[in-house]
Amino acid sequence: MSTEAAQVSELRETTSTAALEVAQRLIVNVGRVLEGKREVVELAVAALLARGHLLIEDVPGVGKTTLARALAASIGLEFKRIQFTSDLMPADVLGGSVYSQQKGEFSFRKGPVFTNVLLADEINRTTPKTQSALLEAMDERRVSLDGHTYVLEDPFFVLATQNPEEFFGTYPLPESQLDRFLMRLRIGYPPQDVERQVIGRRRKVDPVSELLPVIERRDLLAAQVGVDRVRISDEVVDYLHALILATRATPLLAIGASTRAAIALERATRACALTSGRIYATPDDVKTVAVAVLAHRVRPSGSRDGSVAHADGERIVRDLLASMPVPV
């Protein structure tokens, strides 16, 4: 190996190792308030490190807001929340021009989307026009209004929620917009013993308010770069690609995973390696993130709307994984 190649390899190892430390600090800190849900915390941290966005579909009261606030508090980032309703307008999300009588001119007033961590609560309760405004900002990481473009500051992480049990007065996200989310997760109820402990503590203070930052903003940005330098072998990429091809070949799916979905799965796999304590990716990392990354990007044959179709997608992706040979 040449001196230059050795230096590049050493830089890659150093960057990946630093990213691994960032991932582990975040997981431990967030886990202090979202107890009994380490797998969910690891996937959420992986989505953050991979520069993706996260959609959580679950019933109220299981910790969706807690997860978003804990991630922001663990890095000392700015956090904002939007409660989506049917009368919410795009300007309520993005901002707009406001006339100043003193200056005699219009100036741009930033909306809540200008933050580091944004909780988009019950995103399916607002109109498609407002949903589209947010999702476009998520994808392009900038806002264009009145002929001006405003860049969103890095890091920019959206955690959106929706209740799968309520459909009256909602506007389900179309597939093209669901694709803006790197992962779709459920938190679920905590284990019984953990829930009993939480009840018994009778906390008088908000546990998130007691969290202290464990990394700085620059550490997170460096860790996001570190994801690109996680080693992933040709065998793992072939395994990942075989899963993508399988979603297109099975008659159980009317629409399989796209090339964009394949790219998202590869990046999520690298980030998952870091949350699992490694600087190299394995087939197990693909297995860990595959359902969260792919299930909302495929359409089951004869699918119905809502959470039933998504559950079918999850089951089909799991079955495909189980049927595929794993590289040794």
C-alpha positions in Angstrom: 0.0 0.0 0.0 1.4 3.4 -1.0 2.0 6.2 1.6 -1.0 8.2 0.2 -3.3 5.2 0.3 -2.2 4.4 3.9 -2.9 8.0 4.9 -6.4 7.9 3.4 -7.1 4.6 5.1 -6.0 6.0 8.5 -8.1 9.1 8.0 -11.1 6.9 7.2 -10.6 4.8 10.3 -10.2 7.8 12.5 -13.3 9.5 11.2 -15.4 6.3 11.5 -14.2 5.7 15.0 -15.1 9.2 16.1 -18.5 8.8 14.5 -19.0 5.5 16.4 -18.3 7.3 19.7 -20.9 10.0 18.8 -23.5 7.3 18.0 -22.9 5.5 21.3 -23.1 8.6 23.4 -26.4 9.6 21.8 -27.9 6.1 22.3 -27.0 6.0 25.9 -28.2 9.5 26.7 -31.6 9.2 24.8 -32.1 5.8 26.4 -32.2 7.5 29.8 -35.6 8.8 29.1 -36.9 6.3 26.5 -36.4 3.2 28.6 -36.8 -0.3 27.3 -36.7 0.9 23.7 -33.0 0.6 22.7 -33.7 -0.8 19.2 -36.0 2.2 18.5 -33.4 4.6 19.8 -30.6 3.0 17.8 -32.7 3.3 14.6 -33.6 6.9 15.3 -29.9 7.8 15.9 -29.0 5.9 12.7 -31.5 8.0 10.8 -30.1 11.2 12.3 -26.5 10.2 11.4 -27.5 9.2 7.9 -29.0 12.7 7.3 -32.4 11.2 6.9 -35.8 12.0 8.4 -38.0 9.8 10.5 -41.7 9.0 10.5 -43.1 7.4 13.6 -46.6 5.8 13.2 -48.0 5.0 16.7 -50.7 5.7 19.2 -50.4 8.8 21.5 -48.5 8.6 24.7 -45.7 6.1 23.8 -42.8 8.6 23.6 -42.7 10.2 20.2 -42.3 13.7 21.4 -39.9 12.5 24.1 -37.7 10.9 21.5 -37.5 14.1 19.4 -36.8 16.3 22.4 -34.2 13.9 23.8 -32.3 13.8 20.6 -32.2 17.6 20.4 -31.3 18.0 24.1 -28.4 15.4 23.7 -26.7 17.7 21.2 -27.8 21.1 22.4 -29.7 21.7 19.2 -32.6 24.0 18.6 -35.9 22.1 18.8 -39.4 23.2 17.5 -42.7 21.5 17.3 -45.6 22.0 14.9 -49.0 20.6 15.7 -50.5 19.9 12.3 -54.2 20.7 11.9 -56.6 21.0 9.0 -56.4 24.8 9.0 -52.6 25.0 9.0 -51.2 26.9 6.1 -47.8 26.5 4.3 -46.8 30.0 5.7 -47.3 28.6 9.2 -44.6 26.1 8.5 -42.2 27.9 6.2 -42.7 31.6 7.2 -43.5 34.5 4.9 -43.1 38.2 4.1 -44.1 40.7 6.8 -44.5 44.4 6.2 -42.6 46.7 8.5 -44.1 50.2 8.9 -40.8 51.5 10.3 -38.7 50.4 7.4 -41.5 50.7 4.8 -40.7 47.4 3.3 -41.3 43.7 3.5 -39.0 41.4 5.4 -38.9 37.6 5.6 -40.0 36.1 8.9 -38.8 32.6 9.3 -41.2 29.8 10.2 -40.7 26.9 12.6 -39.1 24.8 9.8 -35.9 26.9 10.4 -34.6 24.8 13.3 -32.3 21.8 13.8 -34.8 19.2 15.1 -38.4 19.6 14.1 -41.3 17.6 15.4 -44.1 17.5 12.9 -46.9 16.2 15.1 -49.8 14.4 13.4 -48.6 15.3 9.9 -51.5 13.5 8.3 -54.0 15.9 9.8 -53.1 18.8 7.6 -53.9 19.4 3.9 -51.8 18.0 1.1 -50.7 21.6 0.2 -49.2 22.1 3.7 -47.7 18.6 3.8 -46.0 19.3 0.5 -44.5 22.5 1.7 -42.8 20.8 4.6 -41.8 17.7 2.6 -40.2 19.8 -0.1 -38.2 21.6 2.5 -37.1 18.3 3.9 -35.9 17.0 0.6 -34.2 20.2 -0.7 -33.1 21.5 2.7 -34.1 25.0 1.7 -37.1 27.2 1.4 -37.9 29.3 -1.7 -40.4 32.1 -1.3 -41.0 35.3 -3.2 -38.0 34.8 -5.5 -35.6 34.2 -2.6 -34.0 31.0 -1.4 -33.3 30.4 2.3 -31.0 27.5 3.2 -31.8 25.4 6.2 -29.0 25.1 8.7 -27.3 21.7 9.2 -28.1 19.5 10.9 -31.8 19.5 9.9 -33.8 16.5 11.2 -37.5 16.1 10.9 -39.4 13.6 13.1 -43.0 13.3 12.0 -45.7 11.4 13.7 -49.1 10.1 12.7 -51.7 8.0 14.6 -52.5 4.7 12.6 -55.8 4.2 14.5 -57.5 7.5 13.4 -58.5 8.2 9.8 -61.4 10.6 10.1 -60.3 14.1 9.0 -56.8 12.9 7.9 -54.9 13.2 4.7 -52.7 10.1 4.2 -49.3 10.8 2.8 -48.9 9.7 -0.8 -46.1 7.3 -1.7 -44.0 10.1 -3.3 -44.0 12.0 0.0 -43.5 8.9 2.2 -40.3 8.4 0.2 -38.9 11.6 1.8 -38.6 9.7 5.1 -35.5 7.5 5.5 -37.3 5.3 8.0 -40.8 4.6 9.3 -41.0 3.2 12.8 -43.3 2.2 15.6 -42.2 2.8 19.2 -44.8 0.5 20.9 -45.6 0.1 24.6 -42.6 -0.4 26.9 -41.9 -3.7 28.5 -44.2 -4.3 31.6 -41.4 -4.2 34.1 -40.0 -0.9 32.7 -43.5 0.6 32.6 -44.1 -0.4 36.2 -40.9 1.3 37.3 -41.8 4.5 35.4 -45.2 4.5 37.1 -43.7 3.9 40.5 -41.2 6.8 40.2 -44.0 9.4 40.0 -41.7 11.9 38.5 -42.4 15.5 39.3 -40.1 16.9 36.6 -39.8 16.4 32.9 -37.0 13.8 32.5 -35.9 15.4 29.2 -35.3 18.7 30.9 -32.6 17.0 33.0 -30.7 15.7 30.0 -27.4 17.4 29.3 -25.7 17.6 25.9 -23.2 14.8 25.4 -21.9 16.0 22.1 -21.6 19.3 20.2 -23.1 20.3 16.9 -19.7 19.9 15.2 -19.4 16.4 16.5 -22.7 15.4 14.9 -21.8 17.0 11.6 -18.5 15.1 11.6 -20.3 11.9 12.5 -22.6 12.3 9.5 -19.5 12.5 7.3 -18.2 9.5 9.1 -21.1 7.4 7.9 -19.7 7.7 4.4 -16.5 6.2 5.6 -17.9 3.1 7.2 -16.5 0.1 5.4 -19.1 -1.9 3.4 -17.8 -4.9 1.4 -18.9 -5.9 -2.1 -20.6 -9.0 -0.6 -22.8 -6.8 1.7 -23.7 -4.5 -1.2 -24.6 -7.5 -3.3 -26.8 -8.9 -0.5 -28.5 -5.5 -0.1 -29.0 -5.2 -3.9 -30.4 -8.8 -4.0 -33.1 -7.7 -1.5 -34.0 -4.7 -3.7 -34.3 -7.0 -6.7 -36.4 -9.5 -4.8 -39.0 -6.8 -3.9 -39.4 -6.2 -7.7 -39.6 -9.9 -8.6 -42.2 -11.0 -6.0 -45.8 -11.1 -7.1 -46.8 -10.1 -3.5 -45.7 -6.5 -4.3 -47.3 -4.4 -7.0 -44.4 -1.9 -6.7 -41.0 -2.9 -5.5 -38.2 -0.8 -4.1 -36.7 2.0 -6.3 -33.1 2.9 -6.9 -33.5 5.7 -4.5 -34.7 3.2 -1.9 -31.6 1.1 -2.6 -29.4 4.1 -2.0 -31.3 4.9 1.2 -30.9 1.3 2.4 -27.1 1.4 1.8 -26.7 4.6 3.7 -28.9 3.4 6.6 -26.9 0.2 6.7 -23.7 2.2 7.2 -25.2 4.3 9.9 -26.6 1.1 11.6 -23.1 -0.3 11.8 -22.1 2.7 13.9 -25.1 2.4 16.3 -24.2 -1.3 16.6 -20.6 -0.4 17.7 -18.8 -1.1 14.5 -17.0 0.8 11.8 -17.8 -1.8 9.1 -21.2 -3.0 7.8 -22.4 -6.5 7.9 -25.5 -8.4 6.6 -27.0 -8.0 10.0 -27.0 -4.3 9.6 -29.0 -4.7 6.4 -31.5 -6.9 8.2 -31.8 -4.4 11.1 -32.8 -1.5 8.9 -34.5 -3.1 5.9 -38.1 -3.1 7.2 -37.9 0.4 8.5 -36.3 1.7 5.2 -38.3 -0.3 2.6 -41.8 -1.2 3.9 -43.2 2.3 3.3 -41.6 2.5 -0.1 -43.2 -0.6 -1.6 -46.9 -1.3 -2.4 -48.4 -4.8 -1.7 -50.5 -6.3 -4.4 -54.2 -5.5 -3.9 -53.2 -3.3 -1.0 -55.6 -1.3 1.1 -55.0 2.2 2.4 -53.7 2.9 5.8 -51.7 0.9 8.4 -53.0 -2.4 7.1 -51.1 -2.0 3.8 -48.0 -0.9 5.6 -48.2 -3.9 7.9 -48.4 -6.1 4.8 -45.4 -4.4 3.4 -43.4 -5.0 6.6 -44.4 -8.7 6.6 -43.4 -9.2 2.9 -40.0 -7.5 3.4 -39.3 -9.7 6.5 -40.3 -12.8 4.5 -38.0 -11.8 1.7 -35.1 -11.4 4.1 -35.8 -14.8 5.6 -35.7 -16.5 2.2 -32.4 -14.9 1.1 -29.1 -16.6 1.6 -26.8 -14.5 3.8 -23.2 -14.0 2.7 -20.6 -15.5 5.0 
